[in-house]
């Protein structure tokens, strides 16, 4: 984004009713163009808000943090440079570069780093915080030549590296990746000496633009994709299984097909992080099964489900995979070496990300892996991520275990030996709840989404409650699969957010949730902040079932009415819930 484009974008009208998104940009420099680019990039990501960027005093990064008024802030953004750690590490303040000052500078950097760590530890517990560590070059302060590393420089960089490592482990804080920044803004193109001296803004326009983009992406990260569907021949491996045979396909250095092995290794890593992997291949299913038994394959058959190997259109296979996963097409990526197959799938699922695998192109495959990593990026891997694929396999077995006409749904649900655990966690200790609320679309009361600061502010109200629901049965655990939030009254409960994972459908968990809400909060009535969305049909159907009429915003359900028509429930209920 060019500066003129950023300025023009910020001039676009925002609805008067749009709420403000307040972010504080803390830096020692004059914020100038960094503030402009950051505001424009945040506005792109938050079109429903009016983005407001506040700044502090020039040359006083630590003081700005100390004076920070966190009330009403949605995010804090820090751009730390060497001069913020000690003014002698810049050129605008003339503080002396004699070798006798080196020890004092190093000690000063250690002290300021410790202060930063302490203050950011406190702040990031209350508001989401992102930070970039020094991006500009150190000045020519060292006695060594440019090609030789100075011990003093190593000490300075070690202090910053230690601070970076410590900050990156804090749950409410995200640190800008230096390698990503180097790729997008080479270090030799970042520093504007003239601008630094004359205006106090040290960034070139190109560097300021990249910084604004990356910092905004950390403030408002995109929701990760949920699944990847891959082709096999000339994609997962090199060669055509039906022609070359099981031993003829390859992914090895000696066959010059090593990048297919790298792709396999990457997919195995995605599976380990809870990403769903499926196969859509025009192939003989028996041969595919045998190929997956090869001991040198870098991805296990246990990592992939389902495997659709048949001869009809790829889009038909993908439709079945999506149905098995119960995932929308816009949450899935399809990878195939054939541009024609990619085009066919894209025509059937326009909202799906469809990618051509660049067989034989080493650099292009490397770039593809980085592109995919970005699509599936997540800060934390939860317990639910690790069991997701297994729970989908179990769900398929769960449905298949009921022979047609052999038993009633009640009989099967009773035999499932299900346990539901209700819990009232502290909001800060419930990252899975936050994730579920922000990514669930189908069983969703109203489509409500939260930023990290909004999430924390919601529970500042003493009437607010957070309820998480965990499920398991004899077929396996599903983990935490539902979240209910709202405000508790004396005789009436207001449910303002209710989501449940699609993996938990058809187990009457939602009915048990209603029963528990009435009992735990000892209320006679529950009001629902219901709103129809393009994708929450399952929730609308559930409310229609219990209300015996289509729901409208603000609809209520009485305990008396619910008790008359609720379905039989066979779950064992556990948990310590203090209302």
N, C-alpha and C positions, 0 to 999 in steps of 0.2 A: 504494500500500500504506500503510495506517495503522499507527501504532506498535504498537497492540495486536495487529494481525494479524501484524506482523513478530515480535513476542515470542512469540505463540502458535505460529507456524510453527517457530521455533527450539526450541521445547519438544518438538517431535515426535521420537520415537525414531529413531535412526540405527543400522543394524546394527553390532554390536560389531566385525565383521570389516571394516567400511568403512575404507579408508585415509584419512589426513588430507590435506586441502588447506590448506596454510598460506599465509596472506597477511599481509603487514605493511602496516598503515595508518599512513603517516607524515603527520603534520600538527602544526601548532603549537598548535592549539586542544585543548580537552578532546574526545576522540573521541565520547563519549556516544552520541547517537541516530544519528549517521552510521555508527558501528561496527555498531549494531544493524541498520540498514537494509541496509548493505553485506553483512553476514553472511547475512541472510535472502535477499537477491537472489542471492547466490552459491550458497546452498544449493538454491534453486529450479533453478538452471542446472546444478548438480553433485550430483544426488541420490545418485550412487554413492559420494560422498565425505562425510567429516565435516569441515565447514568450520571452520577455526580462524583468527580474526583477532587478530593481535598488534599492540600499539601501543607507542609510545615515551614519552619524557618530555614533559610539558606545556611549551609555549613554546620548544621547541628543535628545530625542523624540521631544520636543517642538522646539528646534533649527532646527531639520531636516524639520519640517513643515514650519518654517519660511524661510528656504533656498530653498524650493521646487520650481523647475522649471516646471510649469504646461504645457507648450507648448509641444505638442506631446505625452503627457501622456494619456493613455486609462483608467487608474484606479489608485486609491490610496488605499492601504491596511494598516491599523493600528492595531498593536497588543500591547495594553496597559496593563501594569502590575503595581502592587502597587508601585514598585520601581521607576516607571516613574512619579508617583504623588508626591513622596518624597523619596529620596535616603535612608533614615533611615528605610523605610519599606522593605528593602532587607537585605541580609547578606553579600554581596560582598563589600559594602561600609560601613565602621565602623563609624557610626555617633552618637552612644549613644542611649540607650533605657531607660533612667531614667524617672520616672513618671513626673518629672518637664518639660520634653520635649513634653508631650502629647498634650498640648494646641497648641504649635508651629507647631507640625506635622499636627494636624487637620486643622489649619489655612492655612498651606502650601498646603494641598490637595485641599482645597476649591479654593485657588488662581489658582492652576494649572488646575483644572477642568474648571474654568471660562475661562481661556486662551484657553484650548482645544475647548470648545464650540464655542468661537468666531472665532478661526482660521478655524475650520471645517465647520462652517456656511458659511464662505467665499469660502473655497475650494470646498465644495460639490455643490456649484452653478455652478462651471465650469467643474469639472470632477467627475465621479461617485466615491463614497467613501464607503468603508466598514470598520467596526471597531469591534474589540473584546475588551470588558472590562476585568478587571483583572480576570485571570483564575487560578492563583496560590494562595496557602494559605498565609494568613498574618503570619508574624514571631511571635515567642512567646514573644511578647513585653508587654503583658498586665499583670496587677497585679492579676487578677482573675485566677481561675483554668480553665482548658480546657473546662469543662462542663458548666461553667457559662459565660453568655454573658457579656462582658464589655461595659460600656456606651461609652467608647472611640471607641471601635470597631463598635458599632451601628452608631456613628456619621460618621465614615469613610465610612461605607457601605451606609449610607443615602446620602452622597455626591455623591458617584458613581451611586447610583440608580437614583438620580435626574438628573445627567448628562445623563445617559442612556435614561431616559424618554424624555428628551429634544432632544437628537440627533435622536431618533427613529421617531420623527415627521418631520424631514427634508426630503424633497422629493428626494434629490440626495444622500441620505445616508442610508445605511443598517447596522443594528447592529446585531451581532451574538447572537443567542438565547442561554441563559445560560442553560435552561432546556435540550435542544437538546444536548448541549455539555456534560452535566453531564451524559446523557444516553450513549453517545458514548465514553467518556473519563472520568471515575469516578475521582473525585477530589483527591483521595488518590494515584492515579497512574500518576499524571501529573508532579510532581516536582523532578528533578534530582539535588540534592544538590551538589554532587561532580562536575558535569558538570558546574553548575552555578559558583562555586568558582574558578575552574581551567580555564574555557574557556569563561565564561560570557554568556553561553547558558543554560537557566534554565529548558528547557523542556525535558522530556523523549522522546524517539523516537516515542513511541505509541501516545503520546499527540501531538507531532509535526505533525505526520501523519494525525490525526483527524483534527487538526487546519487547515492544508493545504487544506484538502478536503472541510471543511465547508466554509472557507474564499473564496475559488475558486467558490463554488456554489453561493455565494452572489455576486461575481464579474460578473459571467456569469450564471444567473439563467436560468433554463430550461423554455421553453414555456409551459404554463399550458394547460392541456386538456380542451376541450370545452364541452363535454357531458358525461353523465353516463346513461347507460341502465341497469335496474335492473329487476330481476325476482321477483315474488311475494311470492308464497308458500314456506315456510321455509327459506325465505330470508327477504322480507320486513316485513313479519309477520310469526309467528310460526303456523304450521298446514297447511292442504290441504283444500282450499276453497270448492272444489267440494265434499269433503267427510265430513268435519267438519261443513260446513255451515258458514254463515256470522257471527254468534255469537260464533262459535267454534274456530275461529282463534284468536290469542292472541299475546300480546307484553307487559306483565305485570309481576310485582314482584311476585304476589301471584300464578302465573302459571309457575314461573321460566323461563319465556321467555322475561325477561326485556331487554336483549341486542338487540332484534329486535326493541324495542322502541327506544333504543339509536341510532340504525342505521337509523330509520325513522327521528329522530331529526337531525342527521348529514346530511341527504339528504335535509331536509328542509333548513338547513344552507347553503348548496351548492346552492340551488335554489335562496336563498336570495342574493347570491353573483353573480348571473347571469349565473350559470352553467346550461346547458340544462339537463333535466331529462326525461327519457322515460321508458316505461315498455314493456318488451317482456315476455309474460307468456302464457303457454298452459292452457287455462282456458275458462270458459264461459263468454263472454263479459258482459252479463247482471248481473251476479253475481259479477263480478269485479266492475262494476259501483255501485252496492249497497254497496259493502264492502268499497269503497272510500267515501261513505256517512256517515260512522260511525263517530260520534262526537269525539270519543277518539283517532282517528287516528292522529298521530303527524305530518303528512305531508298532505297538502291539495291537492285535485284533480287539483286545479288551478296551482300547482307547477309542474305538470307532463303533458307532451304532446310530442308525442302522446302516447296513451295506446294501445298497440297491444296485444289483448287477443284473441287467436284463437288456432287451434289444429295442425297447420302445423309446419314445422321446425323453430327453433328459428332464424336461420340465415335469413330466409325469412322475418320474422318480423323486424329484425334488418336492413335489406336492405331497407325496407319501411321507417323506422325511419330515417335512414341516408339521404334518398332522401327528406323526409319532412324537415329535418334540413338543408339540403344542406351542410353537413359536411363530411369530409373524415374520413375513419375508423381509421386512426392513431391518430385522435384527440379525440377518444371516449374510454371509459372503460365499459366493460360488467361484471356484477356481477350476479352469479347464484350459488345456493347451489349444483347443480348437476355437478359432474366432467364430465359426458358424454355430457351434454348440453354445458358446457364450451369448451370441445374439439371440438364439432361440429361447434360452432361459430368460434373458433380459426382457424379451417381448412378452413372455408369460408372467413375469414378476418385475414390473418396471421399478418397484421400490427396492429391489434387492441389489446389493453391490456385486457386480459380476466382473471377474478379472481374468484376462488371458494369461496363462502361465507361459513365460518366454523361454521355452525349451532351447537349450544350447547357448543361451546368452548369459554368461556368468554374472556380469555386473547388473543386468536387468533382474535376474533372480534375487541377487543380494538386495537391490532396491525394493523389490516386491516384499521380501521378508520384513523390511523396516516399515513398509506401508501397512502390512497386515498387523505388525506389532502395535502400530498406532491405533488401528481400528479396535483392537481387543485389549487396549491398555487398561489396567486397574491398579490402584495403589496397594490394595490388600487382597489376599486370597483367604476366603473364609472357609469354615468347616463345610458349609453348604455347597461351596464351589467344588470341594473335593469329592462330594458324594453325588453330585448332580447327575452324571451319566448313569451311575449305578441305580439311582432312583428311577430314572426313565426306563431302564431295562426292567426293573422290578414292576413298574406300572404296566408295562406291556404284559409281563407274566401275570400280573394281578388281574388284568382284563381277560387274558386267555384262560385263566383258571376257572372261569365260570362257564361250564358247558351250556349250550343253548337249551333252555327249558329245564335244566337239571335242578335249579334251586332259585329261590327268590332273592332279590337284592338284599333283603333283610338277613336272610340266612348267610349270605356271603360276607356281608359287613360284620356280622356277629362273629363269624369264624376267623376274620382277619386279625383279631386280638390287638386292636389298635390302642395306642396310648397317646393322649394329647396333653402337653405340658403348657400351662399358662404362667407367664412371668411378667413382673413389673420392673424391668431394668432401668437404670439411670440412662438418660438419653445419650450422655457422652460415652457410655459403655455399650452402645447398641449400634455398631456400624452396619450390621446386617439389616436391622430395621430401617435405617436411613436408605440403604441400597434398595431394599424391596419397595419402599414407598416411591422412590424416584425412577424405578424401571418397570413396574408392573402396570399393564395396560388393560387386561381383559377383566379380571375380577378387581375392579377399582371403583370405589364409591363415586368419585368425581374428577379423577385425573389430577388431583392436587400434587404439586411438586414443591420441594423445599431446597433452598440454598443452605449451605452449612450454618450460616449465621441465623437464618430464619428458623432452622431446626432448633437451635439452642434457645432462641428468643421465645419460641412457641411454649416451651416448658417453663418459662419464667413465671407464667400464670399458675398460682397454686392450685387452681381447679383442673389444670391440664393433667391428663394421664396418658401413659404409653403402655400398651399391652402387646406382648409378643407370644406367638403360638408355635410350638414345636410338635412335630408328628412323627410317629413310627408305628409300624405294625410287623407282623411276622414275615412280611416280604422284604422288609428293610426300612431304614430311616430316611426321612425326607429332610430332616433338620428344621430350622426355623422357616416356616412357610407362610406366615400371616402376621400382619400388624394392624392393630386398631388404636386409634388416637381420638381424643376428644376432650370435652369438659364435663366434669361431674357436677350434678345438681342434687338437691335434696330428694326430690321424687322423680326427677327426669334426667336422663343421660343424653348428652349431645354427642353423637359420633360424627366427627368432622373428616376423618380419614380412615379408610378400611381397604386393605389390599390383601390378596392371597395369591400365591404362586399357582400358575396353571398346572403344575405337577400334582397339586393337591385336590384337583377337581374330583367329583363323584364319590367322595368319602363322607359326606354330610358334616364336614368340619365346620362349615359356615353356620349350620344349625346349632352345633354344640357351642360355637362362639356366642350366638345370641342367648342361649340358655345361661351361659356363664356370666354374660354381661348383666342380665337381670339379677342373678343371684349374688355376684360379687359386689355390685354397687347398690343392691337392695333398692332398686327403683321400680316404679310401676309402668314407666313409659320410656321408650328410646326414640329420639328424634335423629333423623339422618340428613346430613348435608349432601343430599344426592344431586348430581348433575349428570346429564347424559353426555357421553363423549363418543367420537366415531368408533371406539374400540371396546367400550365396556358393556357390551351386550350380555355377557355372562352374569354380571352383577345386576343388571336390569331384570334379567329373567329370574334371578334369585329373589329379589325384592317383590317382583310380581307374584311369585309363588307364595311367599309368606304373607303378603298383604291382600292377595286375591284380587288385585287390580294393578294397573301400571303405576309405577312410582312417579311422584312429582317432587320438585325441590322442597325440602323442609318436611317431608312426609314422616309420620310417627307410627310406631307400633307399640301397642299395649302388651303387658305381660299376660293379661287374661286372654287376649286374642291369640297370642303366640302359643300359649299352653294348649289351646284348643286344637290347633292344627299342626303342631310341630311333629316331624317324623320321628320314628323310634331311633334312639341313639344308643350305640353299644360301646362307645369309647370308654377307656379307663382314663380318668382325669387326674392329673398331678400338677404340682407346682405350689410355690409359696407366693401368694399374691396379697399384698397389704394394700387395701383400698383407703 
